[in-house]
Amino acid sequence: MTTIIFKRSKTGEYQGFTFQGHAGYAESGNDIVCAALSMLSINTINALDSILHTKMDVTSDEAEGLIDVSFAHPLTEKEQLLVDTLVLGCQETEKQYGKQYCKIKIKEV
């Protein structure tokens, strides 16, 4: 299962997010849930970096199924919108395929 944690401040500002684990929907290379979640997260990171030049620390480990992002500053409205879109895509994936493959948590930090 992939666990996704969106880290937010008490005021609701995103501090970062973590994707941990492989979905286990199908064999490696055929796992559409894992592929969808990977695409959502990597596309968001790329957009934040390439389009909005967001300062962030990104750690990844493909074998562990880990993508961890920490933002270096409070997000602008545009950056917040991109992360909101990531949350929406993950929620829809969780709804479509079930919590046994994808579980979303919001953590106050």
C-alpha positions as CSV (number, residue, x, y, z in Angstrom):
1,M,0.0,0.0,0.0
2,T,1.1,3.6,-0.7
3,T,0.7,5.9,2.3
4,I,0.5,9.6,1.4
5,I,0.9,12.2,4.1
6,F,0.2,15.8,3.4
7,K,1.9,17.9,6.1
8,R,0.1,21.1,7.0
9,S,0.6,23.9,9.6
10,K,-2.1,24.7,12.1
11,T,-3.2,27.5,9.7
12,G,-3.6,25.0,6.8
13,E,-0.4,25.9,4.9
14,Y,1.3,22.9,3.2
15,Q,4.8,22.2,4.7
16,G,5.4,19.2,2.4
17,F,4.2,15.7,1.5
18,T,5.4,12.1,1.6
19,F,4.6,9.1,-0.6
20,Q,5.7,5.9,1.0
21,G,5.5,2.3,-0.2
22,H,4.3,0.5,-3.3
23,A,0.6,0.2,-4.0
24,G,0.6,-3.6,-4.5
25,Y,-2.3,-3.4,-7.0
26,A,-0.4,-5.6,-9.5
27,E,3.1,-6.9,-10.3
28,S,5.8,-4.3,-10.6
29,G,5.6,-2.8,-14.1
30,N,1.9,-3.4,-14.3
31,D,0.7,-1.6,-11.2
32,I,-1.6,1.2,-12.5
33,V,-2.2,2.6,-9.0
34,C,1.5,2.9,-8.3
35,A,2.0,4.5,-11.8
36,A,-0.8,7.0,-11.3
37,L,0.5,8.1,-7.9
38,S,4.0,8.3,-9.2
39,M,2.9,10.5,-12.1
40,L,0.8,12.7,-9.9
41,S,3.6,13.3,-7.4
42,I,6.4,13.7,-9.9
43,N,4.4,16.0,-12.2
44,T,3.6,18.2,-9.2
45,I,7.2,18.4,-8.1
46,N,8.4,19.1,-11.7
47,A,5.7,21.9,-12.1
48,L,6.6,23.4,-8.8
49,D,10.3,23.4,-9.7
50,S,10.3,24.2,-13.4
51,I,7.4,26.6,-13.7
52,L,7.2,28.3,-10.3
53,H,10.8,27.8,-9.1
54,T,9.7,26.6,-5.7
55,K,12.4,26.1,-3.1
56,M,12.0,22.6,-1.7
57,D,14.0,19.6,-0.6
58,V,13.1,16.4,-2.4
59,T,14.3,12.9,-1.3
60,S,13.4,9.8,-3.3
61,D,14.2,6.1,-3.1
62,E,12.6,4.1,-5.9
63,A,13.3,0.7,-4.2
64,E,11.5,1.9,-1.1
65,G,8.7,3.7,-3.0
66,L,9.6,6.9,-1.3
67,I,9.1,10.5,-2.4
68,D,9.5,13.1,0.4
69,V,9.1,16.8,-0.2
70,S,9.6,19.6,2.3
71,F,8.9,23.2,1.3
72,A,11.5,25.8,2.3
73,H,9.0,28.7,2.6
74,P,5.3,29.3,2.8
75,L,3.6,28.5,-0.5
76,T,2.3,31.2,-2.8
77,E,-1.3,30.9,-4.1
78,K,-0.1,29.3,-7.3
79,E,2.0,26.8,-5.5
80,Q,-0.9,26.0,-3.1
81,L,-3.1,25.4,-6.1
82,L,-0.7,22.8,-7.5
83,V,-0.5,20.9,-4.2
84,D,-4.3,21.1,-3.9
85,T,-4.5,19.5,-7.3
86,L,-2.2,16.8,-6.2
87,V,-4.4,16.1,-3.1
88,L,-7.4,15.9,-5.4
89,G,-5.8,13.4,-7.7
90,C,-4.7,11.3,-4.8
91,Q,-8.1,11.4,-3.2
92,E,-9.7,10.3,-6.5
93,T,-7.2,7.5,-6.9
94,E,-7.9,6.3,-3.3
95,K,-11.7,6.5,-4.0
96,Q,-11.4,4.6,-7.3
97,Y,-9.1,1.8,-6.2
98,G,-9.6,1.6,-2.4
99,K,-7.7,2.2,0.8
100,Q,-6.0,-1.2,0.6
101,Y,-3.8,0.3,-2.2
102,C,-3.7,4.0,-1.4
103,K,-4.3,5.7,2.0
104,I,-4.2,9.5,2.4
105,K,-3.4,11.2,5.7
106,I,-3.3,14.9,6.6
107,K,-0.8,15.6,9.4
108,E,-0.6,18.8,11.3
109,V,3.0,19.8,11.9
